[in-house]
């Protein structure tokens, strides 16, 4: 059954745990009525996949039940969530447009989580990146032909600059990055409001957003539906992320930083540099996502372009288990939820928050399914 | 007068390994009773039985003459047995009173806190403790935290006090103060059991001493009636004869430790001016009682901790403590004592753990692409060569390996390239005889190939068996050096007399 190494009592050290472990013969097992719960030492990849799929299906079923309870017929659900997305080019395109920035913030979160850096500040980094890109746009820095690449680079730099402080504080003095990155979101947002209500207010209509970007500063359309170059850009970044996390030596080092950085240090591996590089890349990607939304969809800097993306990114990375192909799949899935949710809003008067509810239900189910990977259940007869 | 605590015939084994065999102790009210022995002699296990943390497989426990069954810490508490553990059980963010209240398990916070405060102040006054009761204990010094622990068991009404290695983390003055307090408690009628391996303390403070070795009681005596050297022989036992294999050719110094000084994370200075050299082709064994700076020495050598001052020169690589210099690149191999902390990542596969050692060398692909197939085949070859068993494939999690096989995996990785210098810290701890001798054979082979090997072990037998030269470490420095074969008693005496 269980490997003896983990169930063996540790003499002396942890008295409290040892005390609890004494009475039952198998301390790793517990009984709930006729159900016996044991710790699972090893789960095969196939089992993990099956359990995840089960969690996802349960979540979808719960979500469907909520929508049916809200008065939408099951047939209409299938129509909105499956048929419309597959058959209507507008809906399919809308999913892709939604999915591109979602995939990038998901990748940003995955990179940071891969080195156990809990980057809650993706929205702040998006804002910092978009502000940097807008500086390039408003001041017409560089020749028009190079304007977009310059904006992209500025956005990446802005995003990583916004995460640099938290990561240095964490590495130097152990400051909790969850707090620092979260709070820097508010700093970035208030700086954005200051700019939009102050120096960058649109002179043409006095609205609190920046001037429209010039055409050379907007991501061009691809020529099918309303898709822009944001989509290929997201594709390239995802490909790069896949290489970085799954193919390259750096990806291997991130897994050691995730599993046991002290072991990495003792092996002479540059753990600090790996953590620094992964988090700076995370910030850069978030900044690029900000640029992508501003230059690809809004065509200006607005107040709320980043709203909600930070938590979507965390959720996508979590469901994707920090892998790039997973991020792609989950981002498209969340994009579908957004798009279908919008039409539910319009045609069935379902409130916008219902979409968040559905997301949350699905995430909870998938998260809970983890229990079945770590534990094994048995019926006692 | 009936003894406060009488344990007889206590046996306890873990996974078939006997930790206690027919052991016992008899402590009377009004005495300080020292329980003396080496690491792993079974002192802590015996005391954990008394405190209800372990249930004995056999044996009898009597408290104040009555036969009792102590089936948990609460039962021990009810019987008036209180233990101050070596690693304090305190909530760092709570102040002393809250910690005491937590241990007492009072349900009403406000009233309970007032009661605890009154009792704690009474006890503090009686013992002359100066202790800020309202500061978070995380901000207190180690000695003050220990006082909180003592206060905790006293407020709970303990009349039988067990202190596990109480002076290990204290300065001499703090230790003397603590022991004076224990004397006062004994005079008031408490029975104090002092778990220790310091002979000096035993001679100075104990009314009676029980010596344990290998899970058995070997003597119970009046400390004034036995000499220090007799006590030493009782603690370390008779010489065990194993086949020593002396070094073939010892060369020039390869690894030089010069005036190395270091502190623990909490600021306590545990390494003081340690100076010694390890020559090519020899095993230099560091003997010493645990907690005398060995862990910090190993951590500094591995590059995971910075020294306060001093240097470690590896011939040809410069100062390993300097910024940017890593011993690993210069041929340093390390078998850390804390296998789960420094040697392996239990949640990663065996192959990933094996590859971690050479991933920067280019053997498993360059920066662009990691060669998973090369890793897999190299791991399979190493697992076969080093006899790593218990895994179906290299893709299995390393955390599932048993202790001996995990250690073999570590050795396989560290010795994948012939090392120039080796750190082996308690390399056979928790290993069975076969696995231990396999590790020893690897160390000897590396030595005979010309590597400088630093062996740090709290197991004196292991040091005596493997070393070509022995340094005794105490209070963070090398206090004595012995050529081998060394007299076991002489080394043992150097270990404990300086402590």
Interface residues (C-beta under 8 A of the other chain):
Chain A: X3 X4 X5 X6 X8 X9 X11 X12 X13 X15 X16 X18 X19 X22 X41 X42 X247 X248 X249 X250 X251 X252 X253 X255 X256 X259 X260 X262 X263 X264 X265 X266 X267 X268 X269
Chain B: X14 X15 X19 X44 X45 X48 X51 X52 X53 X54 X55 X72 X73 X85 X87 X89 X302 X303 X304 X326 X327 X328 X329 X334 X336 X341 X342 X343 X344 X345 X346 X347 X348 X352 X355 X356 X357 X359 X360 X365 X366 X367 X368 X369 X370 X396 X397 X399 X400 X401 X402 X403 X406
